[in-house]
Amino acid sequence: MDLTTERHDNVLSIGVRGRLDWSNSDTFKDAIKDTIEETDRAVIMDFAELDFIGSAGLRVVLLAAKSLFERDAKLLLCSLSDPVREVFRVTGFERLLPIHETPAEARASLDR
């Protein structure tokens, strides 16, 4: 799993590449925790290059969403591949978290 980050106007974009499962979920959690700043009003996780997400990865995503929600910030997901989208559908996470087709759509939703 590799991460890329970019920040613009207090919106942090995190690109996730590879697999996200039990073997690297702690690393993912620590990286997110270290990267998110108090001034970030939203975090967009771009899963365009995410090949697989397991239950441990879903847990980290949910923890990040909860942490952001507690300080009135948002977590948005975008660019889910069909297999990753299916995991979010089957687990019900698609009803819990906003999912957008593209990073641009996710960013635009913040201005509504």
C-alpha positions in Angstrom: 0.0 0.0 0.0 1.3 3.5 -0.9 -0.2 6.8 -0.1 0.1 10.2 -1.8 -1.2 13.4 -0.3 -2.1 16.9 -1.4 -3.6 19.7 0.5 -5.6 22.7 -1.0 -7.8 25.1 0.8 -7.9 23.0 4.0 -9.0 19.9 2.1 -6.6 17.0 2.3 -6.6 14.5 -0.6 -5.2 11.1 0.0 -4.5 8.7 -2.9 -4.4 5.0 -1.8 -2.7 2.5 -4.1 -2.4 -1.3 -3.7 -4.1 -3.4 -1.1 -5.5 -2.4 2.2 -5.9 -5.3 4.6 -4.9 -6.7 8.0 -1.2 -6.7 7.0 -1.0 -2.9 6.6 -4.0 -1.4 8.3 -2.0 -0.2 11.3 0.4 1.6 9.0 -2.5 3.1 7.1 -4.1 4.3 10.3 -0.9 5.9 11.6 -0.3 7.6 8.2 -3.7 9.1 8.2 -3.5 10.2 11.8 -0.1 11.8 11.1 -1.3 13.5 7.9 -4.6 15.0 8.9 -4.3 18.5 10.4 -6.7 20.2 12.7 -7.3 22.9 10.1 -8.5 20.3 7.5 -12.2 20.7 6.9 -12.4 17.6 4.8 -10.4 14.6 3.7 -11.0 13.0 0.3 -9.7 9.5 -0.1 -9.1 8.6 -3.7 -9.3 4.9 -4.2 -8.7 4.9 -8.0 -5.6 2.7 -7.5 -6.9 0.6 -4.6 -7.1 -3.0 -5.7 -8.5 -4.5 -2.5 -9.9 -3.5 0.8 -10.5 -5.9 3.7 -12.4 -5.5 7.0 -9.3 -4.1 8.7 -9.0 -1.4 6.1 -12.7 -0.6 6.3 -12.3 -0.3 10.1 -9.6 2.4 9.6 -11.7 4.3 7.1 -14.6 4.2 9.6 -12.4 5.4 12.4 -11.1 8.3 10.3 -14.7 9.3 9.4 -15.7 9.2 13.1 -12.7 11.3 14.1 -13.4 13.9 11.4 -17.1 14.0 12.2 -16.3 14.7 15.9 -14.6 17.9 14.9 -17.2 18.9 12.2 -15.0 17.8 9.3 -15.9 15.4 6.5 -14.5 12.2 4.9 -15.4 11.7 1.3 -14.4 8.7 -0.9 -14.0 8.7 -4.6 -13.0 6.7 -7.6 -13.8 3.3 -6.2 -13.0 0.4 -8.6 -15.9 -2.1 -9.1 -14.4 -4.7 -6.6 -13.9 -2.1 -3.9 -17.3 -0.5 -4.6 -18.8 -4.0 -4.1 -17.2 -4.4 -0.7 -18.6 -1.0 0.3 -22.0 -2.0 -1.0 -22.1 -5.5 0.7 -20.9 -4.1 4.0 -23.4 -1.2 4.0 -20.5 1.4 4.1 -21.9 3.1 1.0 -24.8 4.2 3.1 -22.5 5.6 5.8 -20.0 7.5 3.8 -20.3 9.8 0.8 -18.9 8.2 -2.3 -18.2 10.2 -5.5 -17.2 9.2 -9.0 -14.2 11.6 -9.2 -12.1 13.7 -6.9 -13.5 16.8 -8.7 -17.1 15.7 -7.8 -16.0 15.1 -4.2 -14.5 18.5 -3.9 -17.5 20.2 -5.6 -19.8 18.5 -3.0 -18.1 20.4 -0.3 -19.3 23.7 -1.7 -22.9 22.8 -1.6 
